Amino acid sequence: MITNKRRPIKRLITEYKAGEGKAQVLDSPSQLTNILWRASQGELGTRNVAIVWMLFGAGMRINEVAQLKIKDVFWPNGELKKTFIIPALYTKTNKSRAAYIVVKQQRQALEDWKQQRLNERAMLSADGSFGGLRGDSPLFLSKKKGWRKFAMNVKRYETKSGSAETLVCSSLENLLRKLLKESGVQGGSSHSGRRTLATWLDRNGCDLELIRFVLNHESPEQTIEYIDPSRERIAAAFKTILAGLKAPKEQSCDNA
């Protein structure tokens, strides 16, 4: 049963504004529908829809998505997994974590992309394993002068404990920014997927600890940073719980 164990007050006093450095959170499922429609256009629309679902449906980072292999999400018999492990090598934190492919539309998007690869003979397996695709081939491919893996570049950044580095896929990041901008999401990026998933789970009453587990954050405070507040929801909650109370003057009149 979903419970509300923690609802930190920080979310009541900090509201996101475009341009403040955080990826924009989608307000409603209709926005995601619009993004998916725009992603579906063109020769690689099937691939792009599946990528969007991995961000918004599984809460993955775009650089993790770019490094996924067929064997990470498909069993050798070709069946799509419902739970899979993102290897530590792919992650920003160098820690492996579980991810989920349980939404029906997301699963269909991945199957559709798999079928396109089979139809276009993009890195097929010699023995028919993994549904006909090479298990060690990237899940998502670029199509520039033939099918190939996405280019990854090293990005160095500073942390509290010193400098660190991670692999980034600039081409996919740019693709997502373009899709979100064309869909009317200002300040959106590939990270909008993780932030939107966290916020929607919160607004549906999921426990903070569950959201932290899905995102694989080390602390609840880190997860709080991903959840956008909703002043409208807060106002509605107060009106609901206090609606039946009467003012002192009203009570005096009733007792007269």
Secondary structure, DSSP 8 states (H G I E B T S, - for coil): --------THHHH----TTSSS----SSHHHHHHHHHHHT-STTHHHHHHHHHHHHTT---HHHHHH-BHHHHB-TTS-B-SEEEE-GGGSTTS--EEEE---HHHHHHHHHHHHHHHHTT-SB-SS--GGGB-TTSBSS-EESSSEE----EEEEEEETTEEEEEEE-HHHHHHHHHHHHHTT-TT--TTHHHHHHHHHHHHTT--HHHHHHHHT-SSHHHHHTT----HHHHHHHHHHHHTT---HHHHHHHH-
